[in-house]
Structure formats: structure tokens, C-alpha cells
Amino acid sequence: MQGKPLIGFDVAEAQSWASKIQWKGLAIMNTYYDGPEKGFVEFKADFIEGGGLKNIHEISEFHLVDGRWYYVDGQIQESPIVSSTKVGRNNPCPCGSGKKYKKCHGVN
């Protein structure tokens, strides 16, 4: 598996998206195994994108290959919870810094 791209995975698209967001938190909800070489991780993650705080809840599948775990696939749980409210320039920054958004993540 190492060195082989995932089918349907667009590296350039993933890198472009990652450059536009800022991760704010990760909570591991559960982990479990389906045999010695297949495992699952349920997580929730918070991130800032386009001036709004968003989050994702996913169960990710990993396979053990040559002593290393590799991401294989993920299933979004429920529908992604997305904040539809834009953060106002004078509102507190959703990152928790205590600064106004315009002086923190709203600088760009």
C-alpha cells in the first residue's frame, strides 16, 4: 500500500483544501478493531474555513501494512455539522484566542 495512491484520491485537491483551513480541535470518540490488521477510529474535528467554524464527524478505516497503519476510507456520520453563520469582524474569534476575529483569523 505504501507509495500507491488511493483510488479516487486527488492529492492536489486535498492540498489545496488543507491550505485554506485551520484545524482547531480533534476528539477521538472510539476505536475498535476488525481483526489484527483492520481498525476503525471515530472522531470529531473542528476547523475554520471561509471565516466560519465547521466540524466533521467521521468513522475512518485503517489497515496495518508492514507495521504501519494507513487510512483507507471514511464514512461521514449523520450530515456534517456546518456553521452557516459567518463570523463578524468584531465578534470573538472562534479559535478561542480571546481576540476579535478581525485581529486574529480574519486578518487574511
Protein Blocks (a to p, Z undefined) as FASTA:
>chain_A
ZZpacehiafklmmmmmmmpccfbdcdfbdcdedjkbccddddddddeehiacddddddd
dddeehiacdfbdcdehjadddfbdcdfkbccfklnopafklmmmmZZ
